[in-house]
């Protein structure tokens, strides 16, 4: 079991954990499967922009 865990990157594990937490929150709020899928996709597809990035019109 130890060898398999060394193959995985810690960032991969953290990304999966974040994804699972989103699904658990959607199900705990009482959503059905299809509604939970839509909610998780809406959250995960939200794009955040950096506050340090200049807009294309200025650059």
PDB file with SEQRES, HELIX, SHEET and CRYST1 records, atoms N, CA, C and O in Angstrom:
SEQRES   1 A   59  UNK UNK UNK UNK UNK UNK UNK UNK UNK UNK UNK UNK UNK          
SEQRES   2 A   59  UNK UNK UNK UNK UNK UNK UNK UNK UNK UNK UNK UNK UNK          
SEQRES   3 A   59  UNK UNK UNK UNK UNK UNK UNK UNK UNK UNK UNK UNK UNK          
SEQRES   4 A   59  UNK UNK UNK UNK UNK UNK UNK UNK UNK UNK UNK UNK UNK          
SEQRES   5 A   59  UNK UNK UNK UNK UNK UNK UNK                                  
HELIX    1 AA1 UNK A    2  UNK A    7  1                                   6    
HELIX    2 AA2 UNK A   10  UNK A   28  1                                  19    
HELIX    3 AA3 UNK A   33  UNK A   44  1                                  12    
CRYST1    1.000    1.000    1.000  90.00  90.00  90.00 P 1           1          
ATOM      1  N   UNK A   1       0.821  -1.197   0.000  1.00  0.00           N  
ATOM      2  CA  UNK A   1       0.000   0.000   0.000  1.00  0.00           C  
ATOM      3  C   UNK A   1       0.862   1.257   0.000  1.00  0.00           C  
ATOM      4  O   UNK A   1       0.476   2.259  -0.603  1.00  0.00           O  
ATOM      5  N   UNK A   2       1.999   1.233   0.649  1.00  0.00           N  
ATOM      6  CA  UNK A   2       2.857   2.405   0.749  1.00  0.00           C  
ATOM      7  C   UNK A   2       3.410   2.846  -0.596  1.00  0.00           C  
ATOM      8  O   UNK A   2       3.540   4.042  -0.855  1.00  0.00           O  
ATOM      9  N   UNK A   3       3.737   1.885  -1.454  1.00  0.00           N  
ATOM     10  CA  UNK A   3       4.317   2.223  -2.756  1.00  0.00           C  
ATOM     11  C   UNK A   3       3.313   2.965  -3.632  1.00  0.00           C  
ATOM     12  O   UNK A   3       3.690   3.901  -4.337  1.00  0.00           O  
ATOM     13  N   UNK A   4       2.053   2.568  -3.602  1.00  0.00           N  
ATOM     14  CA  UNK A   4       1.031   3.218  -4.414  1.00  0.00           C  
ATOM     15  C   UNK A   4       0.843   4.660  -3.980  1.00  0.00           C  
ATOM     16  O   UNK A   4       0.618   5.531  -4.821  1.00  0.00           O  
ATOM     17  N   UNK A   5       0.928   4.928  -2.700  1.00  0.00           N  
ATOM     18  CA  UNK A   5       0.742   6.299  -2.214  1.00  0.00           C  
ATOM     19  C   UNK A   5       1.903   7.204  -2.592  1.00  0.00           C  
ATOM     20  O   UNK A   5       1.714   8.411  -2.746  1.00  0.00           O  
ATOM     21  N   UNK A   6       3.098   6.648  -2.745  1.00  0.00           N  
ATOM     22  CA  UNK A   6       4.233   7.480  -3.134  1.00  0.00           C  
ATOM     23  C   UNK A   6       4.163   7.877  -4.594  1.00  0.00           C  
ATOM     24  O   UNK A   6       4.803   8.848  -4.998  1.00  0.00           O  
ATOM     25  N   UNK A   7       3.405   7.150  -5.394  1.00  0.00           N  
ATOM     26  CA  UNK A   7       3.270   7.471  -6.808  1.00  0.00           C  
ATOM     27  C   UNK A   7       2.384   8.703  -6.993  1.00  0.00           C  
ATOM     28  O   UNK A   7       2.585   9.481  -7.925  1.00  0.00           O  
ATOM     29  N   UNK A   8       1.409   8.877  -6.108  1.00  0.00           N  
ATOM     30  CA  UNK A   8       0.480   9.990  -6.223  1.00  0.00           C  
ATOM     31  C   UNK A   8       1.116  11.292  -5.761  1.00  0.00           C  
ATOM     32  O   UNK A   8       1.844  11.327  -4.769  1.00  0.00           O  
ATOM     33  N   UNK A   9       0.830  12.353  -6.491  1.00  0.00           N  
ATOM     34  CA  UNK A   9       1.284  13.678  -6.116  1.00  0.00           C  
ATOM     35  C   UNK A   9       0.305  14.249  -5.087  1.00  0.00           C  
ATOM     36  O   UNK A   9      -0.898  14.001  -5.174  1.00  0.00           O  
ATOM     37  N   UNK A  10       0.801  14.998  -4.132  1.00  0.00           N  
ATOM     38  CA  UNK A  10      -0.062  15.556  -3.092  1.00  0.00           C  
ATOM     39  C   UNK A  10      -1.079  16.537  -3.680  1.00  0.00           C  
ATOM     40  O   UNK A  10      -2.184  16.661  -3.152  1.00  0.00           O  
ATOM     41  N   UNK A  11      -0.727  17.231  -4.753  1.00  0.00           N  
ATOM     42  CA  UNK A  11      -1.654  18.160  -5.395  1.00  0.00           C  
ATOM     43  C   UNK A  11      -2.837  17.424  -6.011  1.00  0.00           C  
ATOM     44  O   UNK A  11      -3.960  17.928  -5.987  1.00  0.00           O  
ATOM     45  N   UNK A  12      -2.599  16.243  -6.558  1.00  0.00           N  
ATOM     46  CA  UNK A  12      -3.667  15.434  -7.131  1.00  0.00           C  
ATOM     47  C   UNK A  12      -4.649  15.018  -6.046  1.00  0.00           C  
ATOM     48  O   UNK A  12      -5.863  15.073  -6.242  1.00  0.00           O  
ATOM     49  N   UNK A  13      -4.127  14.610  -4.924  1.00  0.00           N  
ATOM     50  CA  UNK A  13      -4.984  14.204  -3.811  1.00  0.00           C  
ATOM     51  C   UNK A  13      -5.813  15.385  -3.325  1.00  0.00           C  
ATOM     52  O   UNK A  13      -6.997  15.220  -3.032  1.00  0.00           O  
ATOM     53  N   UNK A  14      -5.221  16.570  -3.232  1.00  0.00           N  
ATOM     54  CA  UNK A  14      -5.943  17.752  -2.765  1.00  0.00           C  
ATOM     55  C   UNK A  14      -7.033  18.167  -3.745  1.00  0.00           C  
ATOM     56  O   UNK A  14      -8.104  18.603  -3.320  1.00  0.00           O  
ATOM     57  N   UNK A  15      -6.783  18.041  -5.049  1.00  0.00           N  
ATOM     58  CA  UNK A  15      -7.801  18.375  -6.054  1.00  0.00           C  
ATOM     59  C   UNK A  15      -8.989  17.432  -5.955  1.00  0.00           C  
ATOM     60  O   UNK A  15     -10.137  17.869  -6.037  1.00  0.00           O  
ATOM     61  N   UNK A  16      -8.722  16.135  -5.779  1.00  0.00           N  
ATOM     62  CA  UNK A  16      -9.808  15.168  -5.627  1.00  0.00           C  
ATOM     63  C   UNK A  16     -10.594  15.442  -4.360  1.00  0.00           C  
ATOM     64  O   UNK A  16     -11.820  15.341  -4.354  1.00  0.00           O  
ATOM     65  N   UNK A  17      -9.894  15.789  -3.280  1.00  0.00           N  
ATOM     66  CA  UNK A  17     -10.569  16.090  -2.028  1.00  0.00           C  
ATOM     67  C   UNK A  17     -11.494  17.291  -2.193  1.00  0.00           C  
ATOM     68  O   UNK A  17     -12.619  17.280  -1.694  1.00  0.00           O  
ATOM     69  N   UNK A  18     -11.033  18.317  -2.884  1.00  0.00           N  
ATOM     70  CA  UNK A  18     -11.859  19.510  -3.120  1.00  0.00           C  
ATOM     71  C   UNK A  18     -13.103  19.154  -3.935  1.00  0.00           C  
ATOM     72  O   UNK A  18     -14.197  19.641  -3.649  1.00  0.00           O  
ATOM     73  N   UNK A  19     -12.935  18.324  -4.923  1.00  0.00           N  
ATOM     74  CA  UNK A  19     -14.059  17.896  -5.758  1.00  0.00           C  
ATOM     75  C   UNK A  19     -15.073  17.107  -4.938  1.00  0.00           C  
ATOM     76  O   UNK A  19     -16.278  17.333  -5.057  1.00  0.00           O  
ATOM     77  N   UNK A  20     -14.599  16.191  -4.113  1.00  0.00           N  
ATOM     78  CA  UNK A  20     -15.485  15.369  -3.290  1.00  0.00           C  
ATOM     79  C   UNK A  20     -16.247  16.231  -2.288  1.00  0.00           C  
ATOM     80  O   UNK A  20     -17.422  15.978  -2.024  1.00  0.00           O  
ATOM     81  N   UNK A  21     -15.592  17.243  -1.730  1.00  0.00           N  
ATOM     82  CA  UNK A  21     -16.254  18.130  -0.771  1.00  0.00           C  
ATOM     83  C   UNK A  21     -17.394  18.880  -1.454  1.00  0.00           C  
ATOM     84  O   UNK A  21     -18.456  19.062  -0.859  1.00  0.00           O  
ATOM     85  N   UNK A  22     -17.188  19.315  -2.692  1.00  0.00           N  
ATOM     86  CA  UNK A  22     -18.260  20.000  -3.432  1.00  0.00           C  
ATOM     87  C   UNK A  22     -19.457  19.078  -3.629  1.00  0.00           C  
ATOM     88  O   UNK A  22     -20.600  19.502  -3.456  1.00  0.00           O  
ATOM     89  N   UNK A  23     -19.205  17.827  -3.989  1.00  0.00           N  
ATOM     90  CA  UNK A  23     -20.301  16.869  -4.177  1.00  0.00           C  
ATOM     91  C   UNK A  23     -21.019  16.597  -2.867  1.00  0.00           C  
ATOM     92  O   UNK A  23     -22.247  16.521  -2.838  1.00  0.00           O  
ATOM     93  N   UNK A  24     -20.267  16.448  -1.779  1.00  0.00           N  
ATOM     94  CA  UNK A  24     -20.882  16.184  -0.483  1.00  0.00           C  
ATOM     95  C   UNK A  24     -21.754  17.350  -0.040  1.00  0.00           C  
ATOM     96  O   UNK A  24     -22.840  17.138   0.499  1.00  0.00           O  
ATOM     97  N   UNK A  25     -21.291  18.581  -0.261  1.00  0.00           N  
ATOM     98  CA  UNK A  25     -22.092  19.744   0.108  1.00  0.00           C  
ATOM     99  C   UNK A  25     -23.373  19.810  -0.717  1.00  0.00           C  
ATOM    100  O   UNK A  25     -24.427  20.176  -0.198  1.00  0.00           O  
ATOM    101  N   UNK A  26     -23.287  19.459  -1.997  1.00  0.00           N  
ATOM    102  CA  UNK A  26     -24.470  19.474  -2.845  1.00  0.00           C  
ATOM    103  C   UNK A  26     -25.490  18.432  -2.388  1.00  0.00           C  
ATOM    104  O   UNK A  26     -26.687  18.717  -2.342  1.00  0.00           O  
ATOM    105  N   UNK A  27     -25.032  17.242  -2.053  1.00  0.00           N  
ATOM    106  CA  UNK A  27     -25.951  16.197  -1.588  1.00  0.00           C  
ATOM    107  C   UNK A  27     -26.507  16.513  -0.197  1.00  0.00           C  
ATOM    108  O   UNK A  27     -27.681  16.255   0.072  1.00  0.00           O  
ATOM    109  N   UNK A  28     -25.680  17.065   0.679  1.00  0.00           N  
ATOM    110  CA  UNK A  28     -26.143  17.393   2.035  1.00  0.00           C  
ATOM    111  C   UNK A  28     -27.182  18.510   2.031  1.00  0.00           C  
ATOM    112  O   UNK A  28     -27.995  18.608   2.950  1.00  0.00           O  
ATOM    113  N   UNK A  29     -27.157  19.355   0.998  1.00  0.00           N  
ATOM    114  CA  UNK A  29     -28.151  20.424   0.921  1.00  0.00           C  
ATOM    115  C   UNK A  29     -29.487  19.911   0.395  1.00  0.00           C  
ATOM    116  O   UNK A  29     -30.441  20.681   0.281  1.00  0.00           O  
ATOM    117  N   UNK A  30     -29.567  18.611   0.072  1.00  0.00           N  
ATOM    118  CA  UNK A  30     -30.827  17.997  -0.318  1.00  0.00           C  
ATOM    119  C   UNK A  30     -31.068  17.933  -1.814  1.00  0.00           C  
ATOM    120  O   UNK A  30     -32.189  17.658  -2.243  1.00  0.00           O  
ATOM    121  N   UNK A  31     -30.056  18.178  -2.609  1.00  0.00           N  
ATOM    122  CA  UNK A  31     -30.224  18.127  -4.059  1.00  0.00           C  
ATOM    123  C   UNK A  31     -30.223  16.687  -4.557  1.00  0.00           C  
ATOM    124  O   UNK A  31     -29.533  15.829  -4.007  1.00  0.00           O  
ATOM    125  N   UNK A  32     -30.998  16.436  -5.594  1.00  0.00           N  
ATOM    126  CA  UNK A  32     -30.976  15.134  -6.261  1.00  0.00           C  
ATOM    127  C   UNK A  32     -29.734  15.061  -7.144  1.00  0.00           C  
ATOM    128  O   UNK A  32     -28.992  16.037  -7.252  1.00  0.00           O  
ATOM    129  N   UNK A  33     -29.507  13.922  -7.768  1.00  0.00           N  
ATOM    130  CA  UNK A  33     -28.275  13.687  -8.528  1.00  0.00           C  
ATOM    131  C   UNK A  33     -28.080  14.696  -9.661  1.00  0.00           C  
ATOM    132  O   UNK A  33     -26.995  15.262  -9.795  1.00  0.00           O  
ATOM    133  N   UNK A  34     -29.104  14.929 -10.471  1.00  0.00           N  
ATOM    134  CA  UNK A  34     -28.961  15.833 -11.612  1.00  0.00           C  
ATOM    135  C   UNK A  34     -28.751  17.275 -11.144  1.00  0.00           C  
ATOM    136  O   UNK A  34     -27.913  17.990 -11.693  1.00  0.00           O  
ATOM    137  N   UNK A  35     -29.508  17.700 -10.133  1.00  0.00           N  
ATOM    138  CA  UNK A  35     -29.359  19.054  -9.605  1.00  0.00           C  
ATOM    139  C   UNK A  35     -27.992  19.239  -8.950  1.00  0.00           C  
ATOM    140  O   UNK A  35     -27.391  20.309  -9.053  1.00  0.00           O  
ATOM    141  N   UNK A  36     -27.500  18.197  -8.275  1.00  0.00           N  
ATOM    142  CA  UNK A  36     -26.175  18.264  -7.656  1.00  0.00           C  
ATOM    143  C   UNK A  36     -25.097  18.377  -8.727  1.00  0.00           C  
ATOM    144  O   UNK A  36     -24.124  19.112  -8.556  1.00  0.00           O  
ATOM    145  N   UNK A  37     -25.267  17.655  -9.826  1.00  0.00           N  
ATOM    146  CA  UNK A  37     -24.304  17.724 -10.911  1.00  0.00           C  
ATOM    147  C   UNK A  37     -24.253  19.126 -11.503  1.00  0.00           C  
ATOM    148  O   UNK A  37     -23.172  19.639 -11.790  1.00  0.00           O  
ATOM    149  N   UNK A  38     -25.407  19.747 -11.686  1.00  0.00           N  
ATOM    150  CA  UNK A  38     -25.458  21.103 -12.226  1.00  0.00           C  
ATOM    151  C   UNK A  38     -24.797  22.088 -11.259  1.00  0.00           C  
ATOM    152  O   UNK A  38     -24.054  22.977 -11.677  1.00  0.00           O  
ATOM    153  N   UNK A  39     -25.072  21.923  -9.975  1.00  0.00           N  
ATOM    154  CA  UNK A  39     -24.502  22.819  -8.961  1.00  0.00           C  
ATOM    155  C   UNK A  39     -22.986  22.701  -8.898  1.00  0.00           C  
ATOM    156  O   UNK A  39     -22.289  23.714  -8.844  1.00  0.00           O  
ATOM    157  N   UNK A  40     -22.470  21.479  -8.906  1.00  0.00           N  
ATOM    158  CA  UNK A  40     -21.023  21.270  -8.848  1.00  0.00           C  
ATOM    159  C   UNK A  40     -20.361  21.815 -10.107  1.00  0.00           C  
ATOM    160  O   UNK A  40     -19.290  22.417 -10.029  1.00  0.00           O  
ATOM    161  N   UNK A  41     -20.974  21.615 -11.247  1.00  0.00           N  
ATOM    162  CA  UNK A  41     -20.407  22.130 -12.493  1.00  0.00           C  
ATOM    163  C   UNK A  41     -20.403  23.652 -12.495  1.00  0.00           C  
ATOM    164  O   UNK A  41     -19.460  24.274 -12.983  1.00  0.00           O  
ATOM    165  N   UNK A  42     -21.461  24.254 -11.946  1.00  0.00           N  
ATOM    166  CA  UNK A  42     -21.535  25.710 -11.886  1.00  0.00           C  
ATOM    167  C   UNK A  42     -20.417  26.264 -11.005  1.00  0.00           C  
ATOM    168  O   UNK A  42     -19.809  27.280 -11.340  1.00  0.00           O  
ATOM    169  N   UNK A  43     -20.147  25.609  -9.895  1.00  0.00           N  
ATOM    170  CA  UNK A  43     -19.090  26.061  -8.988  1.00  0.00           C  
ATOM    171  C   UNK A  43     -17.715  25.840  -9.607  1.00  0.00           C  
ATOM    172  O   UNK A  43     -16.860  26.724  -9.546  1.00  0.00           O  
ATOM    173  N   UNK A  44     -17.495  24.677 -10.200  1.00  0.00           N  
ATOM    174  CA  UNK A  44     -16.171  24.350 -10.715  1.00  0.00           C  
ATOM    175  C   UNK A  44     -15.837  25.075 -12.014  1.00  0.00           C  
ATOM    176  O   UNK A  44     -14.660  25.216 -12.347  1.00  0.00           O  
ATOM    177  N   UNK A  45     -16.836  25.535 -12.750  1.00  0.00           N  
ATOM    178  CA  UNK A  45     -16.543  26.218 -14.003  1.00  0.00           C  
ATOM    179  C   UNK A  45     -16.456  27.727 -13.824  1.00  0.00           C  
ATOM    180  O   UNK A  45     -16.264  28.454 -14.799  1.00  0.00           O  
ATOM    181  N   UNK A  46     -16.595  28.212 -12.580  1.00  0.00           N  
ATOM    182  CA  UNK A  46     -16.481  29.640 -12.312  1.00  0.00           C  
ATOM    183  C   UNK A  46     -15.029  30.048 -12.477  1.00  0.00           C  
ATOM    184  O   UNK A  46     -14.138  29.451 -11.874  1.00  0.00           O  
ATOM    185  N   UNK A  47     -14.795  31.055 -13.287  1.00  0.00           N  
ATOM    186  CA  UNK A  47     -13.428  31.473 -13.545  1.00  0.00           C  
ATOM    187  C   UNK A  47     -13.091  32.690 -12.702  1.00  0.00           C  
ATOM    188  O   UNK A  47     -13.800  33.697 -12.716  1.00  0.00           O  
ATOM    189  N   UNK A  48     -12.012  32.575 -11.981  1.00  0.00           N  
ATOM    190  CA  UNK A  48     -11.527  33.689 -11.184  1.00  0.00           C  
ATOM    191  C   UNK A  48     -10.386  34.354 -11.933  1.00  0.00           C  
ATOM    192  O   UNK A  48      -9.551  33.679 -12.534  1.00  0.00           O  
ATOM    193  N   UNK A  49     -10.354  35.668 -11.898  1.00  0.00           N  
ATOM    194  CA  UNK A  49      -9.269  36.387 -12.546  1.00  0.00           C  
ATOM    195  C   UNK A  49      -8.359  36.977 -11.484  1.00  0.00           C  
ATOM    196  O   UNK A  49      -8.789  37.288 -10.373  1.00  0.00           O  
ATOM    197  N   UNK A  50      -7.139  37.120 -11.835  1.00  0.00           N  
ATOM    198  CA  UNK A  50      -6.163  37.654 -10.905  1.00  0.00           C  
ATOM    199  C   UNK A  50      -6.354  39.155 -10.753  1.00  0.00           C  
ATOM    200  O   UNK A  50      -6.664  39.843 -11.726  1.00  0.00           O  
ATOM    201  N   UNK A  51      -6.174  39.660  -9.561  1.00  0.00           N  
ATOM    202  CA  UNK A  51      -6.282  41.093  -9.337  1.00  0.00           C  
ATOM    203  C   UNK A  51      -5.055  41.830  -9.846  1.00  0.00           C  
ATOM    204  O   UNK A  51      -5.050  43.059  -9.915  1.00  0.00           O  
ATOM    205  N   UNK A  52      -4.024  41.094 -10.201  1.00  0.00           N  
ATOM    206  CA  UNK A  52      -2.797  41.715 -10.697  1.00  0.00           C  
ATOM    207  C   UNK A  52      -2.721  41.740 -12.225  1.00  0.00           C  
ATOM    208  O   UNK A  52      -1.781  42.304 -12.785  1.00  0.00           O  
ATOM    209  N   UNK A  53      -3.665  41.157 -12.881  1.00  0.00           N  
ATOM    210  CA  UNK A  53      -3.627  41.062 -14.331  1.00  0.00           C  
ATOM    211  C   UNK A  53      -4.244  42.309 -14.955  1.00  0.00           C  
ATOM    212  O   UNK A  53      -5.327  42.733 -14.550  1.00  0.00           O  
ATOM    213  N   UNK A  54      -3.571  42.895 -15.929  1.00  0.00           N  
ATOM    214  CA  UNK A  54      -4.094  44.066 -16.633  1.00  0.00           C  
ATOM    215  C   UNK A  54      -5.079  43.605 -17.704  1.00  0.00           C  
ATOM    216  O   UNK A  54      -4.834  42.594 -18.363  1.00  0.00           O  
ATOM    217  N   UNK A  55      -6.182  44.318 -17.893  1.00  0.00           N  
ATOM    218  CA  UNK A  55      -7.126  43.952 -18.947  1.00  0.00           C  
ATOM    219  C   UNK A  55      -6.486  44.063 -20.329  1.00  0.00           C  
ATOM    220  O   UNK A  55      -5.515  44.796 -20.514  1.00  0.00           O  
ATOM    221  N   UNK A  56      -7.029  43.338 -21.284  1.00  0.00           N  
ATOM    222  CA  UNK A  56      -6.485  43.341 -22.648  1.00  0.00           C  
ATOM    223  C   UNK A  56      -6.551  44.736 -23.277  1.00  0.00           C  
ATOM    224  O   UNK A  56      -5.693  45.088 -24.086  1.00  0.00           O  
ATOM    225  N   UNK A  57      -7.558  45.528 -22.914  1.00  0.00           N  
ATOM    226  CA  UNK A  57      -7.691  46.862 -23.508  1.00  0.00           C  
ATOM    227  C   UNK A  57      -6.583  47.793 -23.054  1.00  0.00           C  
ATOM    228  O   UNK A  57      -6.236  48.731 -23.773  1.00  0.00           O  
ATOM    229  N   UNK A  58      -6.019  47.555 -21.874  1.00  0.00           N  
ATOM    230  CA  UNK A  58      -4.954  48.403 -21.358  1.00  0.00           C  
ATOM    231  C   UNK A  58      -3.598  47.923 -21.857  1.00  0.00           C  
ATOM    232  O   UNK A  58      -2.716  48.735 -22.134  1.00  0.00           O  
ATOM    233  N   UNK A  59      -3.428  46.631 -21.973  1.00  0.00           N  
ATOM    234  CA  UNK A  59      -2.125  46.044 -22.323  1.00  0.00           C  
ATOM    235  C   UNK A  59      -1.731  46.279 -23.739  1.00  0.00           C  
ATOM    236  O   UNK A  59      -0.661  45.841 -24.163  1.00  0.00           O  
TER     237      UNK A  59                                                      
END                                                                             
